[in-house]
């Protein structure tokens, strides 16, 4: 089996956290929701999924292993 380099691991982490964030955003719409439609995050399923995906991508870039600069 081929060893994964740091860049590949970072991409995999970012993709997984983005997908998990989108699923979480949709689940927030589905189970919490907003009856009046005035709540921006939970009014429509695609908005909840989009905001969740953006949040997941941000989390993924934070936890991504960074290479240390060598002097």
C-alpha positions in Angstrom: 0.0 0.0 0.0 1.2 3.4 -0.9 1.9 5.9 1.9 -0.2 9.1 1.8 1.7 12.4 1.8 0.6 15.4 3.9 -1.2 17.1 1.0 -3.4 14.1 0.2 -4.3 13.7 3.9 -5.2 17.3 4.1 -7.5 17.1 1.1 -9.2 14.0 2.5 -9.8 15.7 5.8 -11.2 18.8 4.2 -13.5 16.8 1.9 -14.8 14.6 4.8 -15.4 17.5 7.2 -17.2 19.4 4.3 -19.5 16.5 3.7 -20.1 15.9 7.4 -20.9 19.6 7.8 -23.4 19.5 4.9 -25.1 16.5 6.4 -25.2 18.2 9.8 -26.7 21.3 8.3 -29.4 19.3 6.6 -30.1 17.4 9.8 -30.4 20.7 11.6 -33.1 21.7 9.1 -34.8 18.4 9.3 -35.0 17.9 13.0 -34.9 21.4 14.5 -36.2 23.5 11.6 -38.1 26.7 11.7 -41.9 26.7 11.4 -42.3 30.4 10.3 -39.5 30.4 7.7 -37.8 33.4 9.3 -34.7 31.5 10.5 -32.0 31.8 7.9 -30.1 28.6 8.7 -33.1 26.3 9.1 -35.7 27.8 6.7 -34.5 25.8 3.6 -32.6 22.5 3.4 -30.1 23.7 0.9 -29.2 26.7 2.9 -28.6 24.6 6.0 -26.5 22.2 4.1 -24.5 25.0 2.5 -23.8 26.8 5.8 -22.9 23.4 7.3 -20.5 22.6 4.4 -18.8 26.0 4.8 -18.4 25.4 8.5 -17.1 21.9 7.9 -14.5 23.2 5.4 -13.3 25.8 7.9 -13.0 23.1 10.6 -11.2 20.9 8.1 -8.6 23.5 7.3 -8.0 24.1 11.0 -7.4 20.5 11.9 -5.4 19.7 8.7 -1.8 18.7 9.5 0.5 21.5 8.4 4.1 21.0 7.3 6.6 22.9 9.5 8.8 25.3 7.6 12.5 24.4 7.8 15.0 27.1 8.1 
